[in-house]
Amino acid sequence: MNKHSRVWSLQEAKAKFSEVVRRAQSEGPQTVTVHGKNAVQIVPAPDVSLQPAAPSVDDIVAAFQACPVKDFAIPRVRTHGRFRDIDL
């Protein structure tokens, strides 16, 4: 691998894994090849602190309570498929 390349052979990536990870974080995706063909890309993990939190049960209840449609029914759907008991 040359100094500015982002392609690594599998053997080289194994031997220099810390460097591959560091470069993925600083320079972007790093490609690893097996027998000269692209096999995988190592990419930096997304910053989870920037992702919105999943809604809580209280958020969902508040959304339903704020819904302008108050009189509706959820139809019951019955399935008529074949089921069998499975011992676990």
NUTI-892231 format. One record per atom (N, C-alpha, C): residue in three letters; x, y, z. Coordinates in pm, whole numbers, padded with zeros to 5 digits, always signed. Example, Ala and Ser with C-alpha at 12.3 -4.5 7.8 and 13.67 -1.06 7.14 Angstrom:
<sites>
ALA+01319-00569+00780/ALA+01230-00450+00780/ALA+01320-00330+00780/SER+01285-00225+00708/SER+01367-00106+00714/SER+01290+00003+00787/
</sites>
This chain:
<sites>
MET+00084-00118+00000/MET+00000+00000+00000/MET+00087+00124+00000/ASN+00059+00220-00089/ASN+00140+00341-00086/ASN+00083+00440+00013/LYS+00152+00549+00033/LYS+00119+00644+00139/LYS-00021+00705+00125/HIS-00069+00725+00001/HIS-00196+00795-00018/HIS-00308+00702-00064/SER-00281+00576-00076/SER-00382+00481-00122/SER-00476+00443-00009/ARG-00595+00406-00045/ARG-00692+00362+00054/ARG-00728+00216+00032/VAL-00642+00142-00036/VAL-00665+00000-00064/VAL-00556-00082+00004/TRP-00597-00183+00078/TRP-00506-00267+00153/TRP-00530-00413+00116/SER-00422-00491+00104/SER-00439-00635+00090/SER-00482-00689+00227/LEU-00544-00804+00228/LEU-00589-00862+00354/LEU-00473-00882+00451/GLN-00363-00935+00402/GLN-00247-00959+00489/GLN-00196-00829+00549/GLU-00188-00725+00466/GLU-00138-00596+00515/GLU-00236-00533+00613/ALA-00366-00544+00584/ALA-00467-00488+00674/ALA-00463-00559+00809/LYS-00442-00690+00809/LYS-00432-00763+00935/LYS-00310-00717+01014/ALA-00199-00699+00946/ALA-00075-00661+01013/ALA-00079-00517+01064/LYS-00154-00431+00995/LYS-00157-00288+01030/LYS-00300-00243+01061/PHE-00375-00327+01131/PHE-00516-00298+01154/PHE-00539-00164+01224/SER-00458-00133+01322/SER-00472-00005+01394/SER-00459+00112+01298/GLU-00365+00104+01206/GLU-00345+00211+01109/GLU-00463+00218+01012/VAL-00515+00103+00970/VAL-00631+00101+00880/VAL-00749+00172+00948/VAL-00773+00140+01074/VAL-00883+00203+01148/VAL-00859+00353+01163/ARG-00737+00390+01200/ARG-00705+00533+01216/ARG-00729+00609+01086/ARG-00685+00550+00975/ARG-00703+00616+00845/ARG-00850+00622+00805/ALA-00926+00520+00839/ALA-01069+00524+00809/ALA-01134+00641+00882/GLN-01090+00666+01005/GLN-01144+00777+01083/GLN-01100+00912+01030/SER-00976+00920+00982/SER-00924+01051+00941/SER-00936+01078+00791/GLU-00929+00973+00708/GLU-00926+00993+00563/GLU-01050+00940+00491/GLY-01130+00858+00560/GLY-01248+00802+00495/GLY-01235+00653+00474/PRO-01330+00594+00402/PRO-01335+00449+00387/PRO-01205+00388+00335/GLN-01169+00272+00391/GLN-01050+00198+00352/GLN-01096+00065+00294/THR-01048+00029+00176/THR-01087-00094+00110/THR-00984-00203+00137/VAL-01033-00322+00167/VAL-00946-00438+00187/VAL-00975-00536+00074/THR-00868-00587+00012/THR-00883-00679-00100/THR-00841-00820-00060/VAL-00902-00918-00126/VAL-00865-01058-00111/VAL-00837-01110-00251/HIS-00718-01159-00273/HIS-00675-01207-00404/HIS-00694-01098-00511/GLY-00667-00974-00473/GLY-00672-00863-00568/GLY-00810-00807-00597/LYS-00914-00864-00534/LYS-01050-00816-00558/LYS-01104-00750-00431/ASN-01179-00642-00448/ASN-01237-00574-00333/ASN-01322-00671-00251/ALA-01298-00673-00120/ALA-01373-00764-00033/ALA-01461-00687+00065/VAL-01403-00591+00136/VAL-01479-00514+00236/VAL-01427-00371+00239/GLN-01510-00286+00299/GLN-01466-00149+00327/GLN-01476-00126+00476/ILE-01377-00062+00530/ILE-01379-00023+00670/ILE-01413+00125+00674/VAL-01523+00157+00741/VAL-01569+00296+00746/VAL-01581+00338+00892/PRO-01569+00467+00919/PRO-01584+00513+01056/PRO-01728+00495+01104/ALA-01744+00463+01231/ALA-01878+00449+01288/ALA-01944+00586+01297/PRO-02077+00591+01277/PRO-02146+00720+01289/PRO-02145+00768+01434/ASP-02150+00897+01449/ASP-02153+00956+01583/ASP-02295+00942+01637/VAL-02314+00848+01728/VAL-02449+00822+01779/VAL-02504+00937+01862/SER-02419+01025+01909/SER-02468+01139+01987/SER-02544+01237+01899/LEU-02523+01229+01767/LEU-02595+01319+01675/LEU-02728+01262+01629/GLN-02752+01134+01656/GLN-02877+01071+01614/GLN-02985+01100+01715/PRO-03108+01123+01666/PRO-03217+01148+01760/PRO-03247+01023+01842/ALA-03287+01044+01965/ALA-03321+00932+02052/ALA-03450+00867+02004/ALA-03463+00739+02027/ALA-03587+00669+01991/ALA-03701+00724+02078/PRO-03821+00732+02020/PRO-03932+00786+02100/PRO-03965+00693+02217/SER-04000+00753+02329/SER-04038+00675+02446/SER-04187+00642+02437/VAL-04233+00558+02526/VAL-04375+00524+02531/VAL-04456+00651+02556/ASP-04406+00737+02643/ASP-04477+00863+02672/ASP-04490+00949+02547/ASP-04385+00950+02462/ASP-04391+01027+02337/ASP-04499+00972+02244/ILE-04508+00841+02237/ILE-04607+00778+02149/ILE-04748+00805+02200/VAL-04769+00792+02330/VAL-04901+00820+02389/VAL-04939+00965+02364/ALA-04845+01055+02382/ALA-04873+01198+02359/ALA-04908+01224+02213/ALA-04843+01156+02121/ALA-04874+01173+01980/ALA-05015+01125+01949/PHE-05055+01011+02005/PHE-05192+00962+01984/PHE-05294+01057+02046/GLN-05264+01110+02164/GLN-05356+01202+02229/GLN-05369+01333+02152/ALA-05265+01374+02083/ALA-05268+01498+02007/ALA-05330+01479+01869/CYS-05358+01357+01830/CYS-05416+01329+01698/CYS-05554+01394+01687/PRO-05580+01467+01579/PRO-05709+01535+01565/PRO-05826+01437+01540/VAL-05798+01320+01490/VAL-05905+01221+01466/VAL-05925+01143+01596/LYS-06045+01159+01654/LYS-06071+01097+01784/LYS-06159+00972+01773/ASP-06241+00963+01671/ASP-06337+00853+01661/ASP-06300+00762+01545/PHE-06217+00665+01571/PHE-06181+00571+01466/PHE-06165+00432+01528/ALA-06181+00333+01444/ALA-06166+00195+01490/ALA-06056+00128+01410/ILE-05981+00048+01477/ILE-05877-00028+01409/ILE-05937-00163+01375/PRO-05945-00195+01245/PRO-06008-00322+01208/PRO-05925-00441+01256/ARG-05996-00543+01298/ARG-05929-00665+01343/ARG-05907-00754+01221/VAL-05785-00796+01205/VAL-05749-00879+01090/VAL-05723-01020+01141/ARG-05793-01114+01083/ARG-05774-01254+01121/ARG-05699-01325+01010/THR-05606-01406+01049/THR-05533-01486+00951/THR-05588-01628+00954/HIS-05596-01687+00839/HIS-05647-01823+00829/HIS-05540-01914+00773/GLY-05420-01896+00821/GLY-05309-01978+00773/GLY-05297-02106+00855/ARG-05209-02190+00811/ARG-05182-02314+00884/ARG-05073-02288+00987/PHE-05099-02323+01108/PHE-05003-02304+01214/PHE-04977-02438+01281/ARG-04863-02452+01338/ARG-04833-02574+01412/ARG-04759-02539+01538/ASP-04775-02623+01637/ASP-04704-02603+01763/ASP-04561-02651+01748/ILE-04470-02579+01808/ILE-04329-02616+01805/ILE-04279-02625+01947/ASP-04224-02739+01981/ASP-04166-02756+02114/ASP-04028-02693+02116/LEU-04007-02606+02212/LEU-03876-02540+02223/LEU-03797-02597+02338/
</sites>
